[in-house]
């Protein structure tokens, strides 16, 4: 199994920017007042909005799990943890959020054979395929891999650098709400490649 992961702060900036530019599924759910490309204040408000603000008004949103953590848990643990398959926006109870939190606490990175950090996507693909060759009897067609990697594109989004969006409070919020992601993947900083 090969999977991708991204620095949480970089992930949030990318998702917000994509939505602010009227793209992607989250665009339809993002309040109009927050759809302001390259607006750090709107981004910081969006961070809280995207973190289950509709679950419980008195809930400490920084306690998590954050949106990235919920998506991660849904992708990698929902079958074994009994998590609901519905969209993030349908997470309406503390009980469901506790299930996600427990799934994240017990997740083992080793359940996936090779992780690709999207900040270094091409090299990550190469490393995972080198591992595959070592542990299987199959040979990788490296010419084809290189052709595919050369044709790989990212979702287009023109935004400022990640650090521009974050102040101390926003960084602390993401580090807290997505603490499991920082722990599981040894991210030591916000807005930097691993």
HUBELZI-V216699 format. One record per pair of residues at least 12 apart in sequence whose C-alpha atoms are under 10 Angstrom apart, sorted by sequence separation. I is the first residue (numbers start at 1). J is the second residue. D is the distance in whole Angstrom. If there is no record, write none. Layout:
BEGIN
I;J;D, I;J;D
END
This chain:
BEGIN
15;27;9, 20;32;9, 33;45;10, 34;46;6, 49;61;9, 51;63;10, 52;64;9, 74;86;9, 84;96;8, 115;127;9, 116;128;8, 129;141;10, 130;142;10, 175;187;10, 20;33;10, 22;35;8, 33;46;9, 34;47;10, 48;61;7, 51;64;8, 52;65;9, 70;83;10, 74;87;9, 83;96;8, 114;127;8, 115;128;8, 129;142;9, 175;188;10, 16;30;9, 20;34;7, 21;35;7, 22;36;10, 47;61;10, 48;62;8, 51;65;8, 52;66;8, 74;88;9, 82;96;10, 83;97;9, 114;128;6, 126;140;10, 175;189;9, 19;34;9, 20;35;4, 21;36;8, 22;37;9, 31;46;9, 34;49;9, 51;66;5, 52;67;8, 84;99;9, 113;128;8, 114;129;9, 175;190;8, 19;35;7, 20;36;5, 21;37;6, 30;46;8, 50;66;8, 51;67;6, 71;87;9, 83;99;7, 84;100;9, 126;142;9, 129;145;9, 174;190;9, 18;35;10, 19;36;9, 20;37;5, 21;38;10, 50;67;6, 51;68;9, 70;87;10, 71;88;8, 82;99;8, 83;100;7, 114;131;8, 16;34;9, 17;35;8, 19;37;9, 20;38;8, 31;49;9, 48;66;9, 49;67;10, 50;68;10, 70;88;7, 81;99;7, 82;100;9, 113;131;9, 114;132;9, 171;189;9, 172;190;9, 16;35;8, 17;36;8, 18;37;8, 20;39;9, 30;49;8, 47;66;9, 48;67;10, 51;70;9, 81;100;8, 113;132;9, 126;145;8, 171;190;7, 16;36;9, 17;37;6, 30;50;8, 47;67;9, 83;103;8, 125;145;9, 126;146;9, 171;191;9, 16;37;8, 17;38;7, 29;50;9, 67;88;7, 70;91;10, 78;99;10, 81;102;8, 82;103;9, 16;38;9, 17;39;9, 20;42;9, 67;89;10, 78;100;9, 81;103;6, 20;43;9, 77;100;9, 80;103;9, 81;104;9, 122;145;10, 126;149;9, 26;50;9, 122;146;9, 125;149;9, 166;190;9, 13;38;9, 78;103;8, 81;106;9, 166;191;9, 16;42;9, 17;43;8, 20;46;10, 73;99;10, 74;100;8, 77;103;7, 81;107;10, 122;148;10, 123;149;10, 165;191;10, 13;40;10, 16;43;7, 70;97;8, 73;100;6, 76;103;9, 77;104;8, 122;149;6, 163;190;8, 164;191;9, 16;44;10, 72;100;10, 73;101;9, 76;104;10, 121;149;9, 122;150;9, 162;190;8, 163;191;6, 71;100;10, 73;102;10, 74;103;9, 77;106;10, 162;191;5, 163;192;9, 13;43;8, 16;46;8, 70;100;7, 73;103;7, 74;104;10, 77;107;7, 122;152;9, 161;191;8, 162;192;8, 12;43;9, 13;44;10, 16;47;8, 66;97;10, 69;100;8, 70;101;8, 72;103;10, 73;104;6, 76;107;8, 77;108;10, 121;152;10, 65;97;7, 69;101;9, 72;104;8, 76;108;10, 64;97;8, 65;98;9, 70;103;10, 76;109;10, 12;46;10, 13;47;9, 16;50;9, 55;89;9, 64;98;9, 66;100;10, 69;103;10, 70;104;9, 73;107;8, 77;111;10, 12;47;8, 54;89;8, 55;90;9, 59;94;9, 65;100;7, 66;101;10, 69;104;8, 76;111;9, 52;88;8, 53;89;10, 54;90;9, 55;91;7, 56;92;8, 64;100;9, 65;101;6, 76;112;9, 118;154;10, 51;88;9, 52;89;7, 54;91;8, 55;92;5, 56;93;8, 64;101;8, 65;102;10, 12;50;10, 50;88;9, 51;89;9, 52;90;9, 54;92;7, 55;93;6, 56;94;8, 63;101;10, 50;89;9, 52;91;7, 53;92;10, 54;93;9, 55;94;7, 65;104;9, 52;92;8, 52;93;10, 55;97;9, 52;97;9, 15;68;10, 12;67;9, 12;68;8, 11;68;8, 8;66;10, 8;67;10, 9;68;10, 8;68;7, 29;89;9, 7;68;10, 8;69;9, 6;68;10, 26;89;10, 5;72;9, 117;185;10, 115;185;9, 3;76;10, 107;180;9, 119;192;9, 120;193;8, 104;178;10, 105;179;10, 106;180;10, 119;193;6, 120;194;9, 104;179;10, 105;180;7, 109;184;7, 118;193;9, 119;194;8, 104;180;6, 105;181;10, 108;184;8, 109;185;8, 117;193;8, 118;194;10, 104;181;8, 107;184;8, 117;194;8, 105;183;10, 101;180;9, 105;184;9, 104;184;9, 68;174;10, 11;118;10, 66;173;9, 67;174;10, 4;112;10, 10;118;10, 11;119;10, 62;170;10, 66;174;7, 69;177;8, 70;178;9, 2;111;10, 3;112;7, 6;115;10, 10;119;9, 64;173;9, 65;174;10, 66;175;9, 68;177;9, 69;178;6, 72;181;9, 1;111;8, 2;112;6, 3;113;8, 4;114;9, 5;115;7, 6;116;8, 7;117;8, 62;172;8, 63;173;9, 64;174;9, 66;176;8, 67;177;8, 68;178;7, 69;179;9, 1;112;5, 2;113;6, 3;114;7, 4;115;5, 5;116;6, 6;117;6, 7;118;8, 62;173;5, 63;174;10, 64;175;10, 65;176;9, 66;177;5, 67;178;8, 69;180;7, 1;113;5, 2;114;5, 3;115;5, 4;116;5, 5;117;5, 6;118;5, 7;119;8, 61;173;8, 62;174;7, 63;175;10, 64;176;7, 65;177;5, 66;178;5, 69;181;7, 1;114;7, 2;115;6, 3;116;6, 4;117;6, 5;118;6, 6;119;7, 61;174;10, 62;175;8, 63;176;6, 64;177;4, 65;178;6, 66;179;9, 68;181;8, 1;115;9, 2;116;7, 3;117;9, 4;118;6, 5;119;9, 6;120;9, 62;176;5, 63;177;5, 64;178;6, 65;179;8, 66;180;10, 3;118;10, 4;119;10, 6;121;10, 61;176;9, 62;177;5, 63;178;9, 64;179;8, 65;180;8, 66;181;10, 5;121;10, 61;177;7, 62;178;8, 63;179;9, 64;180;9, 65;181;10, 4;121;8, 60;177;9, 62;179;9, 4;124;9, 37;157;9, 38;158;8, 39;159;9, 40;160;9, 4;125;10, 37;158;8, 38;159;6, 39;160;9, 44;165;8, 2;124;10, 3;125;10, 37;159;7, 38;160;6, 40;162;10, 43;165;7, 44;166;7, 48;170;9, 2;125;9, 37;160;9, 38;161;9, 40;163;10, 42;165;9, 43;166;9, 44;167;9, 47;170;8, 51;174;10, 40;164;7, 41;165;8, 3;128;10, 39;164;9, 40;165;5, 41;166;9, 44;169;9, 45;170;9, 48;173;9, 2;128;7, 38;164;9, 39;165;8, 40;166;7, 41;167;10, 44;170;6, 47;173;9, 48;174;10, 51;177;8, 1;128;10, 2;129;9, 38;165;8, 40;167;9, 43;170;9, 44;171;10, 47;174;8, 41;170;10, 44;173;10, 2;132;10, 40;170;10, 1;132;10, 24;155;10, 23;155;10, 23;156;10, 23;157;9, 21;156;10, 21;157;8, 18;155;8, 20;157;9, 21;158;9, 18;156;8, 19;157;9, 21;159;10, 17;156;10, 18;157;6, 20;159;10, 15;155;10, 17;157;6, 18;158;9, 14;155;9, 16;157;10, 17;158;8, 18;159;9, 14;156;10, 15;157;9, 17;159;6, 14;157;7, 16;159;10, 17;160;9, 13;157;10, 14;158;9, 14;159;8, 13;159;8, 14;160;10, 13;160;9, 14;161;10, 13;161;9, 14;162;8, 13;162;6, 12;162;9, 13;163;9, 10;161;9, 11;162;9, 13;164;10, 10;162;6, 13;165;7, 9;162;7, 10;163;9, 12;165;10, 13;166;9, 9;163;9, 10;165;10, 9;165;9, 9;166;8, 9;170;9, 9;171;8, 12;174;9, 8;171;10, 9;174;7, 8;174;7, 9;175;8, 8;175;8, 9;178;9, 8;178;7, 8;179;9, 8;181;7, 7;181;8, 8;182;8, 6;181;9, 7;182;8, 5;181;9, 7;185;9, 13;191;9, 6;185;9, 7;186;10, 8;187;8, 12;191;10, 5;185;8, 7;187;7, 9;189;9, 10;190;7, 11;191;9, 6;187;9, 7;188;9, 8;189;10, 9;190;5, 10;191;5, 7;189;8, 8;190;7, 9;191;5, 10;192;8, 7;190;7, 8;191;8, 9;192;8, 10;193;9, 7;191;7, 8;192;10, 6;191;10, 7;192;7, 6;192;10, 7;193;7, 6;193;8, 7;194;7, 6;194;9
END
